[in-house]
Amino acid sequence: MASSDRRGPYICGIDAAMDVVSGKWKSLILWELANYGTRRFGELKRGLPGVSEKMLIQHLREMEQDGLLHREVYREVPPKVEYALTEHGRSLNEALGPLGEWGQRRAERLAAEGTPPPA
């Protein structure tokens, strides 16, 4: 999805927020960077089992365009690239905190009921 396709107009604040966190991996990338700090591409890939290289690259590019993370390229051989949250990314991660708490309570409720979470 091109960046220009994701720039509104928005119906409400939730719409604008979901625009930048849509997709399975973006919120998990935010979580990974918030919990472990600056990460290289391979570290992110290992921290997100199941993500394809193509999808991770796409999400990282979109998140950089949206100002959520900073990509630092070091001119060395082999090439070294690091990703870190920007202030904007940290504030979004904080805003997602209550949603994560709700999800944790849901997972606990499902486990207590013996209901497996959806695959």
Secondary structure, DSSP 8 states (H G I E B T S, - for coil): --GGGGS---SSHHHHHHHHH-STTHHHHHHHHHHH-SEEHHHHHHHSTT--HHHHHHHHHHHHHTTSEEEEEE-SSS-EEEEEE-HHHHHHHHHHHHHHHHHHHHHHHHHHHT-----
